Amino acid sequence: MKNNTSIFGKIKSCAAALLSGAMILAGGVLLPGCKAKGFGKDAQGKVKVLASIYPMYDFVKRIGGDLVSVSMMVPAGTEPHAWEPSTRDMMQLEEADLFVYSGAGMETWAEDVLKGVQNKNLTVLEASSGVELIKLWEGDHDDHDEHEEHEHEGAGHYHGEYDPHVWLSPKNAAIEMKNIAEALKKIDPAHASDYDKNYQAAKDECDKLDGEFATALAGAEGKYIVVAHEAYGYLCREYGLKQLGIEGVSADQEPDAARMREIIDLVAQYGVKCIFFEELVNPKVAQTIAEEAGCSTQALSPLDGLTQADIDAGRDYFSVMQDNLAAIKKALG
């Protein structure tokens, strides 16, 4: 994220006139001191939830059903790595019962924003708690082979310690949904059985999706996929694939000419036949590499954001992951 210091300085200055006090952040899934005393600020008596990015929005809707009113903080169709909150965005937290963010460094703005929240009834949930995170590569290049150097080049521009795209493993998605269910049960214990039922149905879908990926990719272990940015570490770890990222962990990074040449050479070296691009990122670089390398191109979604048209058309986590599986199968032949 660019110009964090100056931007957040302005945000904090504006927020200071509107917000007082501070929320003390602590470890754990539900942050101490932030547990809601009640719920139902929504006019229909629903738990009012603010979700950071699309996967959290989808998961909350799936677990909460008709018992929750959920809004998404990062607007639909926005690439979340480059998004920065306004004071108005911060103010939404003053009216919410629950704020759900994925964590693991995905929402780099979250800690700064939460420090200014005065809402004592707000529950804060880092949904990725309990996921086995992938640590971003650090160390001497001499300690790694050539491809490992390429895999993590550009990670220095991303200030998190871990790969934040945890939901791209269906098993991790189930963990995040479980955490959401537990948070909703604590806020709204009268409907605990409903949240448990909804979670179990979602977990069954995650298990089914995981099985489909495992079966379809059983013979693809060790094969490479070339992706727009390195968002697919958890998916690759789960099913034995390897990713070559044109860009780093954050999608707002752009490769220079030397990096593009390296990718073209690696495409030839590993026999890659398809270059993946993302719908929310300009596909020009991926298309240029594909043309030079004689490859096809295809969309692969990191699911960190969907357009409003996609949401209105009924696309969701599971349908997009099915599309991803079909694209990967096709690319790997």
MARNU-452100 format. One line per field, with one value per residue (C-alpha): residue in one letter; chain; residue number from 1; x, y, z. Coordinates in steps of 0.001 Angstrom, whole numbers, always signed. Example, Ala and Ser with C-alpha at 12.3 -4.5 7.8 and 13.67 -1.06 7.14 Angstrom:
! MARNU-452100
res (a s) .
chain (A A) .
n (1 2) .
xx (+12300 +13670) .
yy (-4500 -1060) .
zz (+7800 +7140) .
***
This chain:
! MARNU-452100
res (m k n n t s i f g k i k s c a a a l l s g a m i l a g g v l l p g c k a k g f g k d a q g k v k v l a s i y p m y d f v k r i g g d l v s v s m m v p a g t e p h a w e p s t r d m m q l e e a d l f v y s g a g m e t w a e d v l k g v q n k n l t v l e a s s g v e l i k l w e g d h d d h d e h e e h e h e g a g h y h g e y d p h v w l s p k n a a i e m k n i a e a l k k i d p a h a s d y d k n y q a a k d e c d k l d g e f a t a l a g a e g k y i v v a h e a y g y l c r e y g l k q l g i e g v s a d q e p d a a r m r e i i d l v a q y g v k c i f f e e l v n p k v a q t i a e e a g c s t q a l s p l d g l t q a d i d a g r d y f s v m q d n l a a i k k a l g) .
chain (A A A A A A A A A A A A A A A A A A A A A A A A A A A A A A A A A A A A A A A A A A A A A A A A A A A A A A A A A A A A A A A A A A A A A A A A A A A A A A A A A A A A A A A A A A A A A A A A A A A A A A A A A A A A A A A A A A A A A A A A A A A A A A A A A A A A A A A A A A A A A A A A A A A A A A A A A A A A A A A A A A A A A A A A A A A A A A A A A A A A A A A A A A A A A A A A A A A A A A A A A A A A A A A A A A A A A A A A A A A A A A A A A A A A A A A A A A A A A A A A A A A A A A A A A A A A A A A A A A A A A A A A A A A A A A A A A A A A A A A A A A A A A A A A A A A A A A A A A A A A A A A A A A A A A A A A A A A A A A A A A A A A A A A A A A A A A) .
n (1 2 3 4 5 6 7 8 9 10 11 12 13 14 15 16 17 18 19 20 21 22 23 24 25 26 27 28 29 30 31 32 33 34 35 36 37 38 39 40 41 42 43 44 45 46 47 48 49 50 51 52 53 54 55 56 57 58 59 60 61 62 63 64 65 66 67 68 69 70 71 72 73 74 75 76 77 78 79 80 81 82 83 84 85 86 87 88 89 90 91 92 93 94 95 96 97 98 99 100 101 102 103 104 105 106 107 108 109 110 111 112 113 114 115 116 117 118 119 120 121 122 123 124 125 126 127 128 129 130 131 132 133 134 135 136 137 138 139 140 141 142 143 144 145 146 147 148 149 150 151 152 153 154 155 156 157 158 159 160 161 162 163 164 165 166 167 168 169 170 171 172 173 174 175 176 177 178 179 180 181 182 183 184 185 186 187 188 189 190 191 192 193 194 195 196 197 198 199 200 201 202 203 204 205 206 207 208 209 210 211 212 213 214 215 216 217 218 219 220 221 222 223 224 225 226 227 228 229 230 231 232 233 234 235 236 237 238 239 240 241 242 243 244 245 246 247 248 249 250 251 252 253 254 255 256 257 258 259 260 261 262 263 264 265 266 267 268 269 270 271 272 273 274 275 276 277 278 279 280 281 282 283 284 285 286 287 288 289 290 291 292 293 294 295 296 297 298 299 300 301 302 303 304 305 306 307 308 309 310 311 312 313 314 315 316 317 318 319 320 321 322 323 324 325 326 327 328 329 330 331 332 333) .
xx (+0 +1462 +1908 +517 +2093 +711 -2709 -3255 -2009 -4799 -7350 -6348 -6490 -10018 -11087 -9757 -12526 -15163 -13868 -12376 -10947 -9226 -9832 -6957 -6056 -5073 -4487 -7207 -10137 -12522 -10613 -10977 -12923 -14837 -17578 -21037 -23461 -26376 -27310 -29977 -29021 -30426 -34009 -35184 -33469 -30627 -26997 -25260 -22009 -19306 -17052 -13730 -13469 -15611 -14714 -15612 -18852 -19748 -18851 -20856 -23920 -23565 -23290 -25606 -28365 -31455 -30259 -27597 -27385 -23956 -22122 -18787 -16159 -14077 -16497 -17388 -15120 -12242 -8819 -8373 -4576 -4696 -7778 -7515 -10307 -11844 -13135 -16638 -15536 -14192 -17471 -19333 -17652 -19435 -22786 -21772 -22139 -19415 -16448 -14998 -11662 -9557 -6286 -2857 -1861 -4566 -6176 -3028 -5183 -7196 -5079 -4823 -8557 -9569 -7453 -9848 -13106 -15209 -17997 -17798 -20314 -18244 -16907 -13791 -12990 -9794 -11265 -7957 -7132 -6191 -5065 -1561 -117 +2493 +5384 +6749 +10281 +13090 +16788 +19800 +19144 +22048 +20024 +17341 +17183 +16548 +12791 +12337 +14074 +11600 +8615 +9267 +10753 +8694 +7601 +9739 +7179 +4528 +4909 +3094 +4839 +2507 +691 -2756 -4853 -5855 -9398 -8112 -7807 -11320 -10046 -8974 -12298 -14030 -11840 -12773 -16472 -16186 -14680 -17494 -20095 -18515 -18456 -22121 -23078 -21444 -23194 -26553 -26724 -30474 -29785 -26697 -28270 -29040 -25435 -24205 -26558 -25491 -21825 -22200 -23842 -21034 -18367 -19943 -19632 -16001 -15268 -16923 -14970 -11728 -12418 -13098 -9832 -7873 -9336 -8984 -5405 -4157 -1828 -612 +1728 +4806 +3418 +3669 +968 +1848 -403 -877 +232 +1271 -2136 -2357 +133 -2467 -4195 -856 +268 -2960 -2847 +867 +1132 +3743 +3075 +5140 +3921 +4315 +3885 +4442 +1953 +262 -1527 -600 +3044 +4196 +7085 +9926 +11189 +13816 +11218 +8977 +11898 +12543 +8917 +9003 +12134 +10585 +7416 +9545 +11610 +8589 +6428 +3670 +859 -1385 -863 -3518 -4784 -7228 -10445 -9754 -6196 -5182 -4387 -1949 +1214 -117 -1198 +2203 +4008 +1584 +2083 +5852 +5856 +3240 +750 -2971 -4487 -7291 -8912 -8158 -9758 -8064 -11588 -10481 -13028 -15948 -17678 -21204 -22409 -20917 -22544 -25905 -25603 -25300 -21592 -20126 -17161 -18078 -19040 -15882 -13724 -15381 -14466 -10896 -10696 -11928 -9389 -6481 -7462 -7598 -4258 -2534 -3965) .
yy (+0 +3343 +6447 +4726 +7172 +10354 +8895 +7383 +10605 +12482 +9825 +9929 +13725 +13710 +10890 +12589 +15166 +12472 +9631 +9535 +6777 +3715 +58 -1955 -4763 -8088 -11662 -14221 -14564 -12305 -9305 -8771 -5690 -5731 -8260 -7019 -6598 -6821 -6913 -5809 -2245 -3051 -1841 -5417 -6658 -8370 -8565 -5754 -7010 -5125 -7379 -6156 -7865 -10060 -13506 -12340 -10824 -14099 -16207 -14020 -14157 -17924 -18440 -15656 -16083 -14019 -13327 -10830 -7609 -7503 -4759 -4929 -2324 -2566 -1752 -4420 -4348 -2786 -4429 -4619 -4431 -813 +215 +2653 +3529 +6962 +8525 +7585 +3953 +4153 +5561 +2445 +565 +2788 +1321 -2340 -5269 -7319 -6477 -9436 -9197 -12022 -10896 -12481 -9085 -8824 -5692 -3678 -767 -2664 -2029 +1714 +1998 -34 +2060 +4946 +3061 +4098 +1529 -517 -3056 -3957 -7493 -7764 -11051 -11968 -14855 -16463 -17281 -20960 -21229 -22581 -19531 -19487 -17275 -15038 -15845 -14045 -14649 -14922 -15769 -18185 -20388 -21027 -22387 -20172 -20707 -19990 -16670 -15919 -17055 -14501 -11653 -8560 -9772 -7042 -4484 -6186 -5383 -8378 -11427 -14006 -14750 -13318 -15154 -17965 -18545 -20036 -23355 -24743 -26162 -22699 -21252 -23728 -22526 -18916 -19807 -21691 -18627 -16481 -18913 -18835 -15034 -14805 -17348 -15233 -12096 -13777 -16956 -17295 -18382 -20486 -23605 -21728 -20598 -24123 -25550 -23004 -23609 -27367 -26929 -24603 -26976 -29836 -27703 -26925 -30623 -31448 -28704 -29876 -33415 -32192 -30239 -33172 -35622 -33363 -32337 -35677 -36131 -32533 -32552 -30447 -28634 -24861 -22280 -18732 -16234 -12475 -12157 -14608 -15136 -18893 -20202 -21953 -23530 -24714 -26072 -28012 -29697 -29978 -27214 -24448 -20854 -18420 -14907 -12168 -9788 -10226 -10956 -7597 -7129 -3435 -4259 -4130 -6141 -4485 -5639 -7913 -9717 -10183 -11694 -14068 -15200 -15819 -17945 -19888 -20494 -22198 -24056 -25554 -26117 -23760 -23433 -20810 -17474 -16559 -13012 -11480 -9649 -6754 -6189 -4871 -8014 -6216 -7621 -11189 -10845 -9467 -12384 -14878 -13454 -13536 -17065 -18448 -19231 -18804 -16640 -17377 -15748 -17064 -15331 -14779 -14072 -11068 -9030 -9566 -6978 -5936 -7499 -10837 -10610 -9657 -12622 -14975 -15752 -16627 -18316 -21823 -21017 -18968 -21702 -24162 -21823 -21709 -25496 -25749 -23127 -24868 -28272 -26795 -25018 -28172 -30219) .
zz (+0 -1050 +1136 +4228 +6665 +5167 +4384 +7791 +9373 +7627 +8546 +12198 +12247 +10866 +13138 +16242 +16100 +15797 +17924 +21390 +23506 +22158 +21706 +23128 +20774 +22268 +21142 +20541 +18217 +20132 +21396 +25176 +26078 +22803 +23516 +22763 +25651 +23303 +19638 +17241 +16340 +12896 +12480 +11927 +15073 +13228 +14319 +12465 +10934 +9063 +6962 +5615 +2203 -30 +1382 +4885 +3588 +1866 +4918 +7313 +5056 +4821 +8584 +9726 +7167 +7894 +11437 +10369 +8413 +6795 +4915 +3129 +3970 +773 -2066 -4623 -7658 -5735 -5591 -1793 -1665 -2808 -806 +2074 +4546 +4875 +8073 +6926 +6679 +10212 +11466 +10293 +13121 +15657 +14553 +14226 +16605 +14910 +12704 +10794 +9040 +7656 +9202 +8615 +7216 +4555 +5971 +6660 +7798 +10429 +13509 +12854 +12263 +15309 +17645 +17136 +17704 +20702 +20299 +23516 +22226 +19182 +18855 +16674 +14969 +13121 +11167 +10193 +13813 +13964 +10330 +9731 +8020 +5278 +6302 +3586 +2536 +4320 +4230 +1978 -1661 -1493 +854 -1810 -5303 -8290 -8358 -4663 -5270 -8055 -5989 -3298 -5248 -4569 -1136 +401 -843 +1263 +4939 +6395 +7779 +6227 +2984 +3777 +1139 +3492 +2130 -1139 +673 +1326 +4623 +5717 +4575 +6905 +9802 +9099 +8949 +12233 +13887 +12517 +13852 +17312 +17327 +16336 +19004 +21699 +20518 +19906 +22043 +21531 +17943 +18592 +17104 +13875 +13523 +14234 +11609 +9014 +9776 +9407 +6008 +4921 +6212 +4272 +1127 +1962 +2453 -869 -2653 -1075 -2283 -5810 -5898 -4465 -6990 -10024 -9213 -7934 -10907 -10999 -7994 -8590 -11629 -11956 -12502 -13560 -11775 -11816 -8194 -5516 -3947 -4354 -1808 +351 -2622 -4005 -638 -272 -3674 -4432 -7028 -7314 -8255 -10291 -9550 -12131 -9215 -5497 -2712 -3233 -6556 -6808 -7538 -11153 -12581 -14418 -17812 -16251 -14148 -17174 -19080 -16170 -16173 -19927 -19508 -16610 -18632 -21265 -18670 -16901 -19962 -18815 -21380 -19732 -17975 -15412 -15006 -12516 -13314 -10910 -12157 -15562 -17612 -19938 -18315 -18304 -21925 -22946 -21310 -22860 -26340 -25991 -24553 -26933 -24152 -23727 -20982 -18584 -15553 -12069 -9109 -5740 -4461 -2443 -4365 -6762 -8897 -7980 -11220 -10143 -6718 -8236 -10615 -7650 -7878 -4499 -2840 -3948 -7538 -8093 -6571 -8963 -11820 -10489 -10414 -13999 -15107 -13380 -14788 -18280 -17866 -16667 -19490) .
***
